[in-house]
Amino acid sequence: MGRGRQKAKHTKIARELKYDTYAVNYSALEKELGHHDEDAYVDKWADQYEDEDEGEPSFKTA
């Protein structure tokens, strides 16, 4: 493609992005980005597996 055709194509795309209105679902966006009432960090896998060293003391005395 020549430089003139390439520039025209980029100009056309830039105009479409600038002036076209897109249908945006703002309520879905708000739910996705909004504040959740849940804890900030919840480890959903924390209680699924038993610790390997459970029941053993974390230090050994001599």
C-alpha positions as CSV (number, residue, x, y, z in Angstrom):
1,M,0.0,0.0,0.0
2,G,1.3,3.5,-0.8
3,R,1.7,6.1,1.8
4,G,-1.4,8.1,0.7
5,R,-3.7,5.1,0.9
6,Q,-2.2,4.1,4.3
7,K,-2.7,7.6,5.7
8,A,-6.3,7.8,4.4
9,K,-7.0,4.4,6.0
10,H,-5.6,5.6,9.4
11,T,-7.6,8.9,9.1
12,K,-10.8,7.0,8.4
13,I,-10.2,4.7,11.4
14,A,-9.4,7.7,13.7
15,R,-12.6,9.5,12.6
16,E,-14.6,6.3,13.4
17,L,-13.1,6.1,16.8
18,K,-13.6,9.8,17.5
19,Y,-17.1,10.3,16.3
20,D,-18.9,7.0,16.4
21,T,-21.0,6.3,19.5
22,Y,-20.8,2.8,20.9
23,A,-23.4,1.1,23.0
24,V,-21.9,0.8,26.5
25,N,-23.6,-1.1,29.2
26,Y,-22.8,1.2,32.1
27,S,-24.5,-0.9,34.8
28,A,-22.5,-3.9,33.9
29,L,-19.3,-1.8,33.9
30,E,-20.2,-0.4,37.3
31,K,-20.7,-3.8,38.7
32,E,-17.4,-5.0,37.4
33,L,-15.4,-2.0,38.5
34,G,-17.4,-0.9,41.5
35,H,-16.9,-1.4,45.2
36,H,-17.8,-4.9,46.5
37,D,-19.1,-5.5,50.0
38,E,-17.0,-8.6,50.3
39,D,-13.7,-8.7,52.0
40,A,-10.9,-7.1,50.1
41,Y,-8.9,-10.4,50.0
42,V,-10.5,-13.8,50.5
43,D,-8.5,-16.9,49.9
44,K,-11.2,-19.3,48.5
45,W,-8.7,-22.2,48.5
46,A,-7.5,-21.7,52.1
47,D,-9.5,-24.5,53.7
48,Q,-9.7,-26.9,50.8
49,Y,-6.5,-28.7,51.5
50,E,-5.1,-29.7,54.9
51,D,-1.6,-28.4,55.7
52,E,1.1,-31.0,55.3
53,D,2.7,-30.2,58.7
54,E,-0.5,-29.8,60.6
55,G,-0.3,-31.3,64.0
56,E,3.5,-31.1,64.2
57,P,5.1,-28.3,66.3
58,S,6.6,-25.5,64.2
59,F,9.9,-25.7,66.1
60,K,11.7,-28.6,67.8
61,T,13.2,-28.5,71.2
62,A,16.5,-30.3,71.9
